[in-house]
Amino acid sequence: MDIQLTILGTMFALITTIGLILIRVAPAYAMMTGALIGGVIGGATLVETVGLMIGGAEGMVGVVLRVLAAGILAGVLIESGAAKTIAESILYKLGETKALLAVAGATMVLTGVGVFIGVAVLTVAPIALSIAKRANLSKMAVLLAISGGGKAGNIISPNPNTIAAAEAFQVPLTSVMFVGVVPALFGIGATYILAKRIRNVGAPVDDTELSSEVKGDSPSLAKALTAPGVAIALLLLQPLFGIHVDPLFALPIGGIVGALIMGKGKHLNAYITSGLEKMAGVAILLLGTGTLAGIIAHSALIEAILNGIDALSLPAYFLAPIAGITMSAATGSTAAATAVAGNVFAPTILELGIHALAGAAMVHAGATVLDHMPHGTFFHITRASVGMAMKERFKLLPYETLVGLVIVIVSTLIFGVFGFLFFS
């Protein structure tokens, strides 16, 4: 549909979306409403606006299918106790002397192997609080370690955001995961340094906030790692041997094989059901995101951003991280930000001569910068996980933003400034 909406309409779409999310309207409905209002104010008729929204949602179908498939792996990891085993192994082996690094590392690894970031936070938090109490660390320091670890793990994971980046730029999922490794390591380093600086800032952990151990037997570490291990091994067949195994198959197969090896085969159907329930909300969010992407894709906003980059004499590759950052500010979600930025800006980024994998890496890294904003679910999940007061949670926002900025700056340096070394 050959329509260009005004910047005013697009801004109304974003402002309406943020406003509705802040008053607790379901994010998918908030985005649909914002898209509808933005399209009409932007100059389209109601029929044309609906057409743009549907077109944008249709562009998300591939991502949604792969996200639902990933639910099988996530369900197995969470419900079998594998995620808990992985987290405990890292936390207890590093111990109290490196407690903050252990917390950040555990969250990164859990998220990195395919546990949805919100679930990873809730899995690590009870163990982290227990260690923090013994090591005399503040809740602010612990939560920053959890949040930063989650951001770092998210860009190397087979999670919805990474799937969205791979789908938008038409590159292998494992390639997007791999190019996030170095930025993720820098992100963990920044998290550890910042968390140490505030180790005594804010409220301490209270005895009443320590929860008891989760009931039920957990698998050994070796068995717990089989599910993500099999999934990643299948995904690596393409870059290593040219054998393409789509995430639609690799992620569920990894979950199923892992459940069988852990001796949990009889619970497999329950794990699959649980995983589907956990990913259903993400899938619906992505469809709502698609409607907003359909509006932004036909907006003069893209041209305005490009003109701004030219006016400031910035390199063309700056469009990729800027797209990720602005969309994370608008959506408060890594997955939604990556999906919108990828679907809207990928064609322009590729037209500018930026390599698809470089574009995917920088957009994806940019989406971590402001995904912790208060109109997103991550802000509230993390706050609740450690029982933090709202005022104190707001004080943590600048530190989380710094971690995200480190990740995107490193990614932009590698794949933008020095991108010619990798893709020439």
Disulfide bonds with the S-S distance in Angstrom:
none
